[in-house]
Amino acid sequence: MASVDPRFVSHNLHLEDPELFRTADPQLRELRRLPVEYRYPILTHLPVDEPGIYSITGGRRIGKSTVLKQWMYDLLDRGVAPRRILYLTGELIDDHHALVALLHRTAPEHSPGQPAYLLVDEVTYVRGWDRGVKFLADAGLLEDVILILTGSDSVIIHEARTLLPGRRGRASRVDFHLYPLSFSQYLELSGIPGRSAGPDSREYAATLTDAFQRYLMHGGYLTAINDMAANGRIEPATFAVYSDWIRGDMVKRGKQEHFLNEILGGVVRRYGSQVSWNSLARDLSIDHPATVADYIALLSRMDVLMVQHALREDRLAPAPKKARKVAFPDPFVFHAVRSWLDPVEDPFAGHVVPALADPEWTGRLAEACAAAHHHRLHPTYYIKGDGEVDIAYVTEGGFQPIEVKWTGQIRSADLKQARKYPNSIICSRVAAVDRVHGLRNELLPAHLQRLGESPHYVTW
């Protein structure tokens, strides 16, 4: 391997000294400074000796770069020679020509039975990246190479499948996805014991409820979790960094910032309600609903938004002509977006605390949080009939209806549609009652806890 391009030296300190990498790498150094240090479970699923082209997708600031650095650390601990590992960031590579030229100069060393490990972080910044990877694969330059590509836009999975067929290796799993910490993972990180500690006790139910209220503030984003652990609040810079990334990534993809502002503002105003692209467009300066649809599709691929379709029950598929529900897939994303839409000096005090003190907003956040957790595991919809059922996830040839009632009284009239399905579940704040108005009742935080950790890939 020739000397590393100076732009990437700080991310490849292992080539100078593995111990220097462990102590001075920017991501690993920052990780050690945090009050709550986290080891991502996805690390146990990443390849070690099976050459191929792999992808890791997930939203901005979710930890993809840190995962790559932790994986490099693990490889060095396994005895992998430092010169077999190379990390590049796509933010500093203009196009596929530059990528190919760079790898011709500084490709990591490999030999049969001893693969090289090539990590290209945020590859979607490289114009025509797929053409460069295809050229390298066709030229035989990726034989005995484990190439991991990361990106904040899940379209790279589709592009890799479409443009690199037969070139991705023999592993059964090549596409991974990094989600925010689930509520269950947050409980584990916080040292809150699992169900064996007596989840049916009042004390345990109160513990789960308090933890869920905190989760509705910081969600599964480690930076926000650590802010809360260190200071009891989320710092203004944490909100700003995330919202700046959203805006920057959208602009880099040719989108207009004022359209982004209007669309996200429309989503917040209608949070928890059914919307159509036509109804959103009518209230905005955007001329055509197709523009709204295009922006929301891109934001969904970036894990900024989650679109929940109405369920067509006879086909267990989306009902295309019915309105949709649009939500943020994590509470922190919601708060960060609001801090950009309505700037205040202290977003935590000005937005987060008031939202969690407002029963209506807390209920909306709890419903969106529950839908997002199920959305990671199953195709997830809502049901619109004589009334509404908040969540209906498809599994094993059927669907499971769930009504979320986190705040206020549970009224019989609100369960008219849910009672049509004998397997309906109410997820509520009530812990001591097994049934409410004839339907099975579960404490919402306990229900989310039982879902376990987030999957390591898109499951459907």
KAVEN-V259259 format. One record per residue. N is the residue number from 0. OMEGA is omega in radians with two decimals (NA if undefined). NEAR is the number of other C-alpha atoms within 10 Angstrom. D_CENTER is the distance of its C-alpha to the mean C-alpha in whole Angstrom. Layout:
# KAVEN-V259259
n=N omega=OMEGA near=NEAR d_center=D_CENTER
n=N omega=OMEGA near=NEAR d_center=D_CENTER
This chain:
# KAVEN-V259259
n=0 omega=3.05 near=14 d_center=35
n=1 omega=-3.13 near=12 d_center=36
n=2 omega=-3.08 near=10 d_center=35
n=3 omega=3.03 near=20 d_center=32
n=4 omega=-3.08 near=11 d_center=31
n=5 omega=-3.13 near=8 d_center=32
n=6 omega=-3.03 near=11 d_center=29
n=7 omega=-3.06 near=14 d_center=27
n=8 omega=-3.06 near=16 d_center=29
n=9 omega=3.12 near=14 d_center=27
n=10 omega=-3.10 near=18 d_center=24
n=11 omega=-3.12 near=23 d_center=27
n=12 omega=3.11 near=21 d_center=29
n=13 omega=3.14 near=23 d_center=29
n=14 omega=3.05 near=18 d_center=32
n=15 omega=-3.11 near=12 d_center=34
n=16 omega=-3.14 near=11 d_center=33
n=17 omega=-3.14 near=18 d_center=31
n=18 omega=3.07 near=13 d_center=32
n=19 omega=3.08 near=13 d_center=31
n=20 omega=-3.09 near=22 d_center=27
n=21 omega=-3.04 near=19 d_center=27
n=22 omega=-2.98 near=12 d_center=28
n=23 omega=3.09 near=16 d_center=28
n=24 omega=-3.03 near=19 d_center=24
n=25 omega=-3.14 near=15 d_center=22
n=26 omega=-3.12 near=17 d_center=19
n=27 omega=3.11 near=18 d_center=21
n=28 omega=3.11 near=13 d_center=23
n=29 omega=3.14 near=12 d_center=21
n=30 omega=-3.12 near=18 d_center=19
n=31 omega=-3.12 near=12 d_center=23
n=32 omega=-3.02 near=10 d_center=23
n=33 omega=3.08 near=16 d_center=21
n=34 omega=-3.13 near=13 d_center=22
n=35 omega=-3.14 near=16 d_center=19
n=36 omega=-3.00 near=13 d_center=19
n=37 omega=3.03 near=12 d_center=16
n=38 omega=-3.02 near=11 d_center=16
n=39 omega=-3.14 near=16 d_center=13
n=40 omega=-3.12 near=15 d_center=14
n=41 omega=-3.08 near=17 d_center=13
n=42 omega=-3.12 near=14 d_center=16
n=43 omega=-3.11 near=10 d_center=18
n=44 omega=-3.11 near=11 d_center=17
n=45 omega=-3.04 near=19 d_center=18
n=46 omega=3.11 near=18 d_center=21
n=47 omega=-3.04 near=16 d_center=24
n=48 omega=-3.14 near=14 d_center=27
n=49 omega=-3.14 near=16 d_center=26
n=50 omega=3.14 near=22 d_center=26
n=51 omega=3.12 near=22 d_center=24
n=52 omega=-3.04 near=23 d_center=21
n=53 omega=3.09 near=22 d_center=18
n=54 omega=2.97 near=23 d_center=14
n=55 omega=3.09 near=27 d_center=11
n=56 omega=-3.14 near=28 d_center=8
n=57 omega=-3.06 near=23 d_center=5
n=58 omega=3.09 near=24 d_center=5
n=59 omega=3.09 near=21 d_center=8
n=60 omega=-3.11 near=17 d_center=9
n=61 omega=3.07 near=21 d_center=7
n=62 omega=-3.11 near=19 d_center=10
n=63 omega=3.14 near=23 d_center=10
n=64 omega=3.12 near=21 d_center=14
n=65 omega=3.07 near=19 d_center=14
n=66 omega=3.14 near=20 d_center=14
n=67 omega=-3.13 near=22 d_center=16
n=68 omega=3.07 near=22 d_center=19
n=69 omega=3.12 near=19 d_center=19
n=70 omega=3.06 near=19 d_center=19
n=71 omega=3.10 near=24 d_center=22
n=72 omega=-3.14 near=18 d_center=23
n=73 omega=3.14 near=15 d_center=23
n=74 omega=3.10 near=17 d_center=25
n=75 omega=3.10 near=19 d_center=28
n=76 omega=3.10 near=11 d_center=28
n=77 omega=3.12 near=10 d_center=29
n=78 omega=3.10 near=8 d_center=32
n=79 omega=-3.13 near=18 d_center=30
n=80 omega=-3.09 near=17 d_center=32
n=81 omega=-3.06 near=21 d_center=31
n=82 omega=3.03 near=18 d_center=32
n=83 omega=-3.06 near=21 d_center=30
n=84 omega=3.09 near=24 d_center=27
n=85 omega=3.11 near=26 d_center=26
n=86 omega=3.07 near=23 d_center=23
n=87 omega=3.04 near=24 d_center=22
n=88 omega=-3.09 near=19 d_center=20
n=89 omega=3.14 near=22 d_center=20
n=90 omega=-3.11 near=13 d_center=20
n=91 omega=-3.12 near=15 d_center=24
n=92 omega=-2.99 near=18 d_center=25
n=93 omega=-3.03 near=14 d_center=26
n=94 omega=-3.06 near=18 d_center=27
n=95 omega=3.07 near=19 d_center=27
n=96 omega=3.13 near=15 d_center=31
n=97 omega=3.13 near=16 d_center=30
n=98 omega=-3.13 near=23 d_center=27
n=99 omega=-3.14 near=17 d_center=30
n=100 omega=3.14 near=12 d_center=33
n=101 omega=-3.10 near=15 d_center=31
n=102 omega=3.02 near=18 d_center=30
n=103 omega=-3.09 near=14 d_center=34
n=104 omega=-2.95 near=13 d_center=35
n=105 omega=-3.14 near=14 d_center=32
n=106 omega=3.09 near=24 d_center=31
n=107 omega=-3.10 near=21 d_center=30
n=108 omega=3.05 near=20 d_center=33
n=109 omega=3.09 near=19 d_center=33
n=110 omega=-3.14 near=11 d_center=36
n=111 omega=-3.13 near=9 d_center=36
n=112 omega=3.10 near=10 d_center=34
n=113 omega=-3.03 near=16 d_center=33
n=114 omega=2.96 near=24 d_center=30
n=115 omega=-3.14 near=28 d_center=28
n=116 omega=-3.10 near=27 d_center=25
n=117 omega=-3.08 near=22 d_center=24
n=118 omega=3.09 near=24 d_center=20
n=119 omega=-3.06 near=22 d_center=19
n=120 omega=-3.12 near=22 d_center=16
n=121 omega=-3.06 near=22 d_center=15
n=122 omega=-3.09 near=27 d_center=17
n=123 omega=3.01 near=21 d_center=17
n=124 omega=-3.11 near=20 d_center=19
n=125 omega=-3.14 near=21 d_center=22
n=126 omega=3.13 near=17 d_center=24
n=127 omega=-3.08 near=15 d_center=25
n=128 omega=-3.09 near=23 d_center=23
n=129 omega=3.10 near=18 d_center=23
n=130 omega=3.11 near=16 d_center=27
n=131 omega=3.14 near=19 d_center=27
n=132 omega=3.11 near=23 d_center=25
n=133 omega=3.11 near=18 d_center=27
n=134 omega=-3.13 near=15 d_center=31
n=135 omega=3.13 near=17 d_center=30
n=136 omega=-3.11 near=18 d_center=29
n=137 omega=3.14 near=13 d_center=32
n=138 omega=3.12 near=10 d_center=34
n=139 omega=-3.08 near=11 d_center=34
n=140 omega=3.10 near=14 d_center=32
n=141 omega=3.02 near=24 d_center=29
n=142 omega=-3.10 near=20 d_center=31
n=143 omega=3.08 near=21 d_center=31
n=144 omega=2.95 near=28 d_center=27
n=145 omega=-3.11 near=23 d_center=24
n=146 omega=3.09 near=22 d_center=22
n=147 omega=3.12 near=22 d_center=18
n=148 omega=3.04 near=27 d_center=16
n=149 omega=3.10 near=27 d_center=13
n=150 omega=3.12 near=25 d_center=12
n=151 omega=3.11 near=26 d_center=9
n=152 omega=-3.06 near=22 d_center=11
n=153 omega=3.08 near=24 d_center=10
n=154 omega=-3.14 near=15 d_center=14
n=155 omega=3.08 near=22 d_center=15
n=156 omega=3.13 near=20 d_center=15
n=157 omega=-3.11 near=11 d_center=17
n=158 omega=3.13 near=12 d_center=19
n=159 omega=3.14 near=20 d_center=20
n=160 omega=-3.06 near=15 d_center=21
n=161 omega=-2.98 near=9 d_center=23
n=162 omega=-3.10 near=13 d_center=25
n=163 omega=-3.13 near=17 d_center=25
n=164 omega=3.12 near=11 d_center=26
n=165 omega=-3.10 near=9 d_center=28
n=166 omega=-2.96 near=17 d_center=27
n=167 omega=3.09 near=18 d_center=24
n=168 omega=-3.00 near=18 d_center=26
n=169 omega=-3.12 near=12 d_center=27
n=170 omega=-3.13 near=12 d_center=24
n=171 omega=-3.14 near=6 d_center=22
n=172 omega=-3.11 near=13 d_center=19
n=173 omega=-3.12 near=20 d_center=18
n=174 omega=-3.12 near=23 d_center=14
n=175 omega=3.12 near=22 d_center=11
n=176 omega=-3.13 near=23 d_center=8
n=177 omega=3.14 near=22 d_center=6
n=178 omega=2.91 near=25 d_center=3
n=179 omega=3.10 near=23 d_center=5
n=180 omega=3.02 near=22 d_center=8
n=181 omega=3.11 near=25 d_center=10
n=182 omega=3.11 near=29 d_center=13
n=183 omega=3.11 near=22 d_center=15
n=184 omega=3.08 near=18 d_center=14
n=185 omega=3.10 near=22 d_center=14
n=186 omega=3.13 near=18 d_center=18
n=187 omega=3.13 near=14 d_center=18
n=188 omega=-3.11 near=16 d_center=18
n=189 omega=3.13 near=13 d_center=20
n=190 omega=3.10 near=9 d_center=23
n=191 omega=-3.01 near=16 d_center=23
n=192 omega=-3.12 near=14 d_center=25
n=193 omega=-3.00 near=15 d_center=24
n=194 omega=-3.12 near=12 d_center=26
n=195 omega=-3.13 near=7 d_center=29
n=196 omega=3.13 near=10 d_center=29
n=197 omega=-3.03 near=12 d_center=31
n=198 omega=-3.12 near=17 d_center=28
n=199 omega=3.14 near=14 d_center=30
n=200 omega=3.11 near=12 d_center=32
n=201 omega=-3.12 near=12 d_center=32
n=202 omega=-3.12 near=11 d_center=31
n=203 omega=3.10 near=19 d_center=28
n=204 omega=3.11 near=21 d_center=27
n=205 omega=3.11 near=15 d_center=28
n=206 omega=3.13 near=14 d_center=26
n=207 omega=-3.12 near=22 d_center=23
n=208 omega=3.10 near=19 d_center=23
n=209 omega=3.13 near=12 d_center=23
n=210 omega=-3.13 near=17 d_center=20
n=211 omega=3.08 near=21 d_center=18
n=212 omega=3.08 near=15 d_center=20
n=213 omega=-3.14 near=14 d_center=19
n=214 omega=3.11 near=24 d_center=15
n=215 omega=3.04 near=22 d_center=15
n=216 omega=-3.02 near=26 d_center=16
n=217 omega=-3.13 near=26 d_center=14
n=218 omega=-3.09 near=25 d_center=11
n=219 omega=-3.12 near=24 d_center=9
n=220 omega=-2.99 near=21 d_center=9
n=221 omega=3.12 near=21 d_center=12
n=222 omega=3.13 near=20 d_center=14
n=223 omega=3.09 near=20 d_center=14
n=224 omega=-3.14 near=26 d_center=15
n=225 omega=3.02 near=20 d_center=18
n=226 omega=-3.12 near=18 d_center=19
n=227 omega=-3.13 near=17 d_center=20
n=228 omega=-3.08 near=15 d_center=21
n=229 omega=-2.94 near=13 d_center=23
n=230 omega=-3.10 near=9 d_center=25
n=231 omega=-3.12 near=10 d_center=24
n=232 omega=3.06 near=20 d_center=22
n=233 omega=-3.05 near=24 d_center=19
n=234 omega=3.11 near=18 d_center=21
n=235 omega=-3.13 near=16 d_center=21
n=236 omega=-3.13 near=11 d_center=20
n=237 omega=3.06 near=16 d_center=17
n=238 omega=-3.05 near=23 d_center=16
n=239 omega=-3.12 near=17 d_center=18
n=240 omega=-3.11 near=13 d_center=16
n=241 omega=-3.11 near=20 d_center=13
n=242 omega=3.09 near=20 d_center=15
n=243 omega=3.11 near=14 d_center=17
n=244 omega=3.13 near=14 d_center=14
n=245 omega=-3.10 near=20 d_center=13
n=246 omega=-3.12 near=18 d_center=17
n=247 omega=-3.13 near=13 d_center=18
n=248 omega=3.12 near=17 d_center=16
n=249 omega=3.12 near=18 d_center=17
n=250 omega=3.12 near=13 d_center=20
n=251 omega=3.10 near=10 d_center=20
n=252 omega=3.04 near=11 d_center=20
n=253 omega=-3.13 near=8 d_center=23
n=254 omega=-3.11 near=16 d_center=21
n=255 omega=-3.08 near=13 d_center=23
n=256 omega=-3.12 near=14 d_center=22
n=257 omega=3.04 near=12 d_center=25
n=258 omega=3.11 near=16 d_center=23
n=259 omega=-3.14 near=19 d_center=20
n=260 omega=-3.11 near=14 d_center=21
n=261 omega=-3.09 near=19 d_center=23
n=262 omega=3.12 near=24 d_center=20
n=263 omega=3.07 near=25 d_center=18
n=264 omega=3.09 near=19 d_center=21
n=265 omega=3.10 near=17 d_center=22
n=266 omega=-3.13 near=19 d_center=19
n=267 omega=-3.12 near=18 d_center=19
n=268 omega=-3.10 near=10 d_center=23
n=269 omega=-3.01 near=15 d_center=22
n=270 omega=-3.12 near=18 d_center=19
n=271 omega=-3.13 near=18 d_center=20
n=272 omega=3.10 near=14 d_center=22
n=273 omega=3.14 near=17 d_center=23
n=274 omega=2.95 near=17 d_center=23
n=275 omega=3.12 near=16 d_center=24
n=276 omega=3.10 near=18 d_center=24
n=277 omega=-3.11 near=15 d_center=28
n=278 omega=3.08 near=13 d_center=27
n=279 omega=-3.09 near=21 d_center=25
n=280 omega=-3.11 near=20 d_center=27
n=281 omega=-3.09 near=12 d_center=30
n=282 omega=-3.07 near=11 d_center=29
n=283 omega=3.08 near=16 d_center=28
n=284 omega=-3.13 near=12 d_center=30
n=285 omega=-3.00 near=16 d_center=28
n=286 omega=-2.95 near=11 d_center=31
n=287 omega=3.11 near=14 d_center=29
n=288 omega=3.11 near=16 d_center=26
n=289 omega=3.09 near=13 d_center=25
n=290 omega=3.08 near=15 d_center=24
n=291 omega=-3.13 near=21 d_center=22
n=292 omega=-3.12 near=17 d_center=20
n=293 omega=3.13 near=13 d_center=20
n=294 omega=-3.10 near=17 d_center=18
n=295 omega=3.09 near=22 d_center=16
n=296 omega=3.13 near=16 d_center=15
n=297 omega=3.11 near=18 d_center=14
n=298 omega=3.09 near=22 d_center=12
n=299 omega=3.11 near=20 d_center=10
n=300 omega=3.13 near=18 d_center=10
n=301 omega=-3.13 near=22 d_center=8
n=302 omega=3.03 near=23 d_center=5
n=303 omega=3.12 near=23 d_center=8
n=304 omega=3.06 near=22 d_center=10
n=305 omega=3.13 near=22 d_center=10
n=306 omega=-3.14 near=19 d_center=14
n=307 omega=-3.14 near=24 d_center=16
n=308 omega=2.94 near=22 d_center=19
n=309 omega=-3.12 near=27 d_center=22
n=310 omega=2.92 near=25 d_center=23
n=311 omega=-2.91 near=16 d_center=26
n=312 omega=-3.09 near=14 d_center=28
n=313 omega=-3.12 near=7 d_center=30
n=314 omega=-3.08 near=10 d_center=28
n=315 omega=-3.06 near=18 d_center=25
n=316 omega=3.14 near=15 d_center=23
n=317 omega=3.00 near=18 d_center=22
n=318 omega=-2.93 near=16 d_center=25
n=319 omega=-3.07 near=11 d_center=25
n=320 omega=-3.14 near=9 d_center=28
n=321 omega=3.13 near=15 d_center=26
n=322 omega=-3.14 near=18 d_center=24
n=323 omega=2.97 near=21 d_center=20
n=324 omega=-3.10 near=22 d_center=18
n=325 omega=-3.09 near=24 d_center=16
n=326 omega=3.02 near=29 d_center=13
n=327 omega=-3.00 near=26 d_center=10
n=328 omega=3.12 near=27 d_center=7
n=329 omega=-3.11 near=29 d_center=8
n=330 omega=-3.13 near=22 d_center=11
n=331 omega=3.12 near=25 d_center=11
n=332 omega=3.09 near=23 d_center=10
n=333 omega=-3.09 near=22 d_center=13
n=334 omega=-3.12 near=23 d_center=15
n=335 omega=3.12 near=24 d_center=14
n=336 omega=3.11 near=23 d_center=15
n=337 omega=-3.14 near=20 d_center=18
n=338 omega=3.06 near=22 d_center=19
n=339 omega=-3.11 near=19 d_center=20
n=340 omega=-3.09 near=15 d_center=21
n=341 omega=-3.01 near=11 d_center=24
n=342 omega=3.00 near=13 d_center=24
n=343 omega=-3.08 near=14 d_center=26
n=344 omega=-3.11 near=9 d_center=27
n=345 omega=-3.09 near=16 d_center=25
n=346 omega=-3.13 near=24 d_center=22
n=347 omega=3.13 near=21 d_center=22
n=348 omega=-3.04 near=15 d_center=25
n=349 omega=-3.09 near=14 d_center=25
n=350 omega=-2.99 near=17 d_center=22
n=351 omega=-3.11 near=23 d_center=20
n=352 omega=3.09 near=13 d_center=23
n=353 omega=3.13 near=13 d_center=25
n=354 omega=-3.13 near=20 d_center=22
n=355 omega=3.04 near=17 d_center=22
n=356 omega=-3.10 near=10 d_center=26
n=357 omega=-3.09 near=11 d_center=26
n=358 omega=-3.12 near=14 d_center=26
n=359 omega=3.12 near=13 d_center=25
n=360 omega=3.11 near=16 d_center=22
n=361 omega=3.10 near=19 d_center=21
n=362 omega=3.11 near=19 d_center=21
n=363 omega=3.13 near=19 d_center=19
n=364 omega=3.13 near=25 d_center=16
n=365 omega=3.12 near=23 d_center=17
n=366 omega=3.14 near=21 d_center=17
n=367 omega=3.13 near=25 d_center=14
n=368 omega=3.12 near=23 d_center=12
n=369 omega=3.13 near=23 d_center=14
n=370 omega=-3.12 near=25 d_center=13
n=371 omega=3.12 near=24 d_center=10
n=372 omega=3.11 near=23 d_center=10
n=373 omega=-3.13 near=19 d_center=13
n=374 omega=3.10 near=23 d_center=11
n=375 omega=-3.01 near=20 d_center=9
n=376 omega=-3.02 near=18 d_center=13
n=377 omega=2.89 near=17 d_center=15
n=378 omega=-2.96 near=20 d_center=16
n=379 omega=-3.06 near=28 d_center=16
n=380 omega=2.88 near=30 d_center=18
n=381 omega=-3.12 near=23 d_center=21
n=382 omega=3.07 near=21 d_center=25
n=383 omega=3.11 near=16 d_center=27
n=384 omega=3.04 near=10 d_center=31
n=385 omega=3.03 near=11 d_center=33
n=386 omega=-3.13 near=13 d_center=30
n=387 omega=2.95 near=16 d_center=27
n=388 omega=-2.96 near=24 d_center=25
n=389 omega=-3.04 near=25 d_center=21
n=390 omega=2.98 near=28 d_center=19
n=391 omega=-3.13 near=27 d_center=21
n=392 omega=-3.04 near=20 d_center=19
n=393 omega=3.13 near=21 d_center=21
n=394 omega=3.03 near=13 d_center=22
n=395 omega=3.04 near=6 d_center=25
n=396 omega=3.11 near=7 d_center=27
n=397 omega=3.10 near=13 d_center=26
n=398 omega=-3.14 near=21 d_center=24
n=399 omega=3.10 near=17 d_center=23
n=400 omega=3.12 near=25 d_center=24
n=401 omega=3.06 near=23 d_center=22
n=402 omega=-3.11 near=24 d_center=24
n=403 omega=3.12 near=25 d_center=22
n=404 omega=-3.04 near=22 d_center=25
n=405 omega=-3.14 near=23 d_center=23
n=406 omega=3.08 near=17 d_center=26
n=407 omega=3.13 near=11 d_center=30
n=408 omega=3.07 near=10 d_center=32
n=409 omega=-3.08 near=17 d_center=31
n=410 omega=-3.13 near=11 d_center=34
n=411 omega=-3.10 near=11 d_center=35
n=412 omega=-3.13 near=9 d_center=35
n=413 omega=-3.06 near=15 d_center=31
n=414 omega=-3.06 near=21 d_center=31
n=415 omega=-3.13 near=15 d_center=33
n=416 omega=-3.11 near=18 d_center=31
n=417 omega=-3.10 near=23 d_center=29
n=418 omega=3.07 near=17 d_center=33
n=419 omega=-3.08 near=11 d_center=33
n=420 omega=-3.07 near=13 d_center=31
n=421 omega=-3.13 near=12 d_center=33
n=422 omega=-3.12 near=13 d_center=29
n=423 omega=3.11 near=23 d_center=28
n=424 omega=2.93 near=21 d_center=26
n=425 omega=3.02 near=27 d_center=26
n=426 omega=-2.96 near=23 d_center=23
n=427 omega=3.08 near=23 d_center=25
n=428 omega=-3.09 near=22 d_center=26
n=429 omega=-3.07 near=20 d_center=29
n=430 omega=-2.94 near=21 d_center=29
n=431 omega=-3.07 near=13 d_center=33
n=432 omega=-3.12 near=10 d_center=33
n=433 omega=-3.09 near=13 d_center=33
n=434 omega=3.10 near=13 d_center=33
n=435 omega=-3.11 near=17 d_center=33
n=436 omega=3.07 near=13 d_center=35
n=437 omega=-3.13 near=12 d_center=36
n=438 omega=3.11 near=18 d_center=32
n=439 omega=-3.10 near=16 d_center=30
n=440 omega=3.05 near=24 d_center=28
n=441 omega=2.98 near=22 d_center=26
n=442 omega=-3.05 near=24 d_center=24
n=443 omega=3.13 near=24 d_center=21
n=444 omega=3.10 near=26 d_center=20
n=445 omega=3.09 near=24 d_center=21
n=446 omega=-3.14 near=16 d_center=20
n=447 omega=3.10 near=20 d_center=16
n=448 omega=-3.11 near=21 d_center=18
n=449 omega=3.11 near=12 d_center=19
n=450 omega=3.05 near=14 d_center=16
n=451 omega=-3.08 near=13 d_center=15
n=452 omega=3.09 near=19 d_center=13
n=453 omega=3.08 near=22 d_center=9
n=454 omega=-3.10 near=16 d_center=10
n=455 omega=3.13 near=20 d_center=10
n=456 omega=3.08 near=20 d_center=10
n=457 omega=-2.98 near=17 d_center=10
n=458 omega=-3.12 near=12 d_center=13
n=459 omega=NA near=8 d_center=15
